[in-house]
Amino acid sequence: MIDWDLWHTIEELGFAGSYSAAASRLKVNATTVKRRKEQMERLLGRQLFQREAGYLVPTPACKQALDRIRVAGRHLEAARAELSSELEHSLWRKITITSLAYICDKVLAPGIANLVPDRRLRIELVGGDRNLTLIGGKEADMALRLGNSQSKGVAAWHIADIKYCTYGSTAVDAANAPWATLDRAHSHLPEVKVPERHAGNDGVRYTATTSTALEGIVAAGAAKAMLPAFIGDHNPMLNALDRHPIIHRPLWLLWRNDVADERHFGAVTTWIVEETARWFEPTWQAKDLLVKYKDQGAQR
């Protein structure tokens, strides 16, 4: 009889790259993961992993088999879902997602209809600059931020890079226009520090609390400002300025580890990654998330 725990452990170890990381995902200890891996190698009569640069990397044969293991896992999960009670299917789950205001307004909200419609989900989108608590107070379940999290109990994936360019109005000589930035509450951000340095003795003339407000100031011809390129490039009233600063900010998808095993989590993760990929080039971590959760989420 096939012991699925052994196969599932090989799948997670191939994804995580270390005993401790796989153990965290499986909610067992690292010794158990190592023991299961060695048991599988004895049963199959071959080595499944080798060490490279400190990580456990699947051998070519194991790597090829991992795809089949994932497919088998999805079929098992689908069977489990079909056998769930009617009560479980009747439950609704609220998932709170916090993000930068412009990500919420221009990326997530317009794409909300693409989230699998037959799921019993209540999605709460919270756009703003305040980082809602993912642990402790648990104000949010998932977050899209421009900074990583060092908190225990929070997983972080670098899913895209947001390009910031300097934009001016197409109606004026924008190259010589004064600068506008986000207000002093955001003074620690590179998209504020860079314009402040380039403003020189004249200083920044206008400040605003949101990137959307900055977009309006620039479109009016009052100033130039650093804006996310996916916003500036799609506004016909704005033009990217040559010989002006360009920066890149990493976009991180964060979630509490305790929500990762919930039945709707894979679908929501897939939706977020796919919606951000419509606007930004996805990283290899984003592509890994799609491989892991897309089909799994569709079957749940």
Beta strands, then each sheet from edge to edge (+ up, - down):
strand 1: 49-52
strand 2: 55-58
strand 3: 93-99
strand 4: 121-127
strand 5: 142-145
strand 6: 154-169
strand 7: 180-182
strand 8: 206-208
strand 9: 225-228
strand 10: 238-240
strand 11: 246-256
sheet 1: 1+ 2-
sheet 2: 4+ 3+ 5+ 11- 6+ 9-
sheet 3: 4+ 3+ 5+ 11- 6+ 10-
sheet 4: 7+ 8+
end
